Amino acid sequence: MPDASPALRFSNVGKTFPLYETPGQRALDAFGFYRLLPRALRPRFPSFDALADISFSVSKGERVGIIGRNGAGKTSLLKLVTDNFKPSRGTIERNGTVHSLMQTGIGFSNEMTGRENIHAALAYNRLPESEMLRVVDEIIDFCELGDHLDQPLKTYSLGMGSRLQFAVATAVDPDILIIDEILGAGDVYFTHKSAARMKGFVERGATMLIVSHSMQQILEFCDRVIWLDRGRLVMDGPALEVIDAYEVYLERLSRLGISSEDPQSRFEPPATSDEMKTRLGDGRDVYRWPGKKGVKIDSLSLENALGPTDKFRPGESLKVGLSIVAEEGGDYICRYVITLWTAAGRRVGRIENDIDRFALAAGERRSIRFETPAQVLTRGRYFVSFSVYDVDKHGSAAGQEARYDVLAHALDFEVVPPGGDDDFLIRHPCRSLSFDPHDIKVQEAP
């Protein structure tokens, strides 16, 4: 558990970069030439605010994700934490040692062997000589390169190089660990091994700041998320809530034809997460992705054999219900998709029907119920997302524009085993085999 004392505190921090017209101007300013001139003769360069009035604190042991589009200010913020940049205004308080995994491969040479690169990189990072031998042995054991360690780095495959660089970068055990998009080093096996190494830092109480475009990685490692956009702090809160709001924002950009990679987009992000939420007819607040006009989900339900619940035991049937309401009258051909996610953002189940054909008048509702066969899920918390798609007359989805509605992580439930640690995960493929005008039941596929 994080303790109350802050490991890191930003107070009204801003970082402004001058925009030089030529490299010569940058060099003259870097060497202080302009400061020798009288104030009236100093050139005035246009400037860019990479960060503007950022304030937050991180407690010791917290795991905080930093998300945002390219150009949002994420890397600038991390470089301020590591003292690579000085703030233009505001103050930064750090308590403890800081180590950055923002750039693997620093201090590596293609002409040197893997073993030589290990020593050179550790020396570059100023590792004390007293710790060098222990750390070198640990790196060699972790990267599992065998005889390749004594071959030049230029002979390594991309995956082998990633293994070595990641092992060296994570050899130091700091109080505050900064990670920027490097958790995918090597193959699938090594990716899992890297993730386990990161969890080891957490278990030892290290404070972590992680930047990643992978929302699954953020959910897996972080309890809290800070969302930046164009240098300002948009949202700071529980990981899933902030990520849901961020993904809805990106979908809105997409529907407007605005690239999420364009940091100059003038579509403003929300001031609060509530601005990204929609209230359903049953009073539930959800994160709704934009979709085409037609039908929208209006209520949700989750039951076992005894009735509404948010707790299930292995072997129980899962009954998931939704109702849709027509925004305009007409004939509809729909496919309903229900997706189960772990709290770490991994999809573990997908339930969908065949094709539902019906007619609704404007404002009229239709109820659908999915009933799965006995599901056995490992203990833990799960989230349920709902989608409604328009399907053309040939029975195939017409693409992104065919989506009527998506509610991300709209319900959650917990699996509570009857006892013991021998619970496990089974993924059941399901599909609809029969329809009733107001009650669709999903059974196990043959």
Sequence and secondary structure as in RCSB ss.txt:
>XXXX:A:sequence
MPDASPALRFSNVGKTFPLYETPGQRALDAFGFYRLLPRALRPRFPSFDALADISFSVSKGERVGIIGRNGAGKT
SLLKLVTDNFKPSRGTIERNGTVHSLMQTGIGFSNEMTGRENIHAALAYNRLPESEMLRVVDEIIDFCELGDHLD
QPLKTYSLGMGSRLQFAVATAVDPDILIIDEILGAGDVYFTHKSAARMKGFVERGATMLIVSHSMQQILEFCDRV
IWLDRGRLVMDGPALEVIDAYEVYLERLSRLGISSEDPQSRFEPPATSDEMKTRLGDGRDVYRWPGKKGVKIDSL
SLENALGPTDKFRPGESLKVGLSIVAEEGGDYICRYVITLWTAAGRRVGRIENDIDRFALAAGERRSIRFETPAQ
VLTRGRYFVSFSVYDVDKHGSAAGQEARYDVLAHALDFEVVPPGGDDDFLIRHPCRSLSFDPHDIKVQEAP
>XXXX:A:secstr
   SSEEEEEEEEEEEEE  SSHHHHHHHHTTTGGGS GGGS    EEEEEEEEEEEEETT EEEEE  TTSSHH
HHHHHHTTSS  SEEEEEE S EEEESSTTTT  TTSBHHHHHHHHHHHTT  HHHHHHHHHHHHHHH  GGGGG
SBGGGS HHHHHHHHHHHHTSS  SEEEEES TT SSHHHHHHHHHHHHHHHHTT EEEEE S HHHHHHH SEE
EEEETTEEEEEEEHHHHHHHHHHHHHHHHHTT  TT TT      SSGGGGEEE TTS EEEEE   SSEEEEEE
EEEETTEE SEE TT   EEEEEEEESS EEEEEEEEEEEEETTS EEEEEE S EEEEE TT EEEEEEE S  
   SEEEEEEEEEEEB TTSSB  GGGEEEEEEEEEEEEE  SSSS        EEEEE  TT  EEEE  
